[in-house]
Amino acid sequence: MITTIKIQKETKERLEKLKENKGETYDDLIRKMLWLLNTFKAQPEKARAVLRKIDETRARILKQKAEIERLNK
């Protein structure tokens, strides 16, 4: 079943910044956040490693976008 939820514009923008790829849905993001919260309780180092990977992926995406924009000028 699919349902609709209302979120603030700022929340949506913050969720967008967490995406690792364009195909990632808000449901994917929320599930990932819930998994991370639960994992932090039992295995904090594992959760930190996942967060580092997400940060690295996000940085790579931003760098690629900047390079594409630079080449299109």
N, C-alpha and C positions, 0 to 999 in steps of 0.2 A: 504494500500500500504506500502511496505517496501522499504527503500532506504539505501544506503551505504554512510557513511561519513568517512572522513579521520581525524584521530586524532594523535597527537604525542604520542610516546611510554610512556613518562612521564604522560601524561593525562590519558592514559589507566591504568597505574599503580595506579594513584591516585583514579580513579573510582573504581578499584578493592578493594581498602582499605575501601571504603564506603559501600560495600555490607553488608547487614545484614544476608544474607544466600546465599548458592551456586546457588539457582534457580533464584536469582534476575538478571535481564538483564540490559544491559546498558540503554535501553529505560526506564526501571523501575527507574533507578537511576536518569536519566535526568528529568523525570517527577516529581520525588520526590523533586529534587533540585528546579525546577520551582515552584512547589506548595509551598515549604518553602519560597522562595523569595517573592511570592505574599502574603503569609500569614503573613510574617514579617511586611509588610506594614500595614495590617489591624489589625492583632492580634499578636503582637510580643511575648507575653507570651505563647500563644498556640504553636507558632513555636519553642520557646526555649524548651518547654516541649517535643516536638517531637524530637528535637536534643539530649536532655538528654537521651531519650529512645533509640535512635540510638546508642549513645555512650555506654550505658549500655549493649545493645545487642552485640555490636562489642567487648567490653571487655570480655563478657562471651564467645564468640566464640573463641577469642584468647587464653583465659585461657583453654578452652576445647582442643584446638589444641595442646597447650604446654603439657597438661597432657597426651594426646594420644601419642605424640612423646616421652615423658619420659617413658611411659609404654612399648613402642616398642623398647627401647634400651636394 
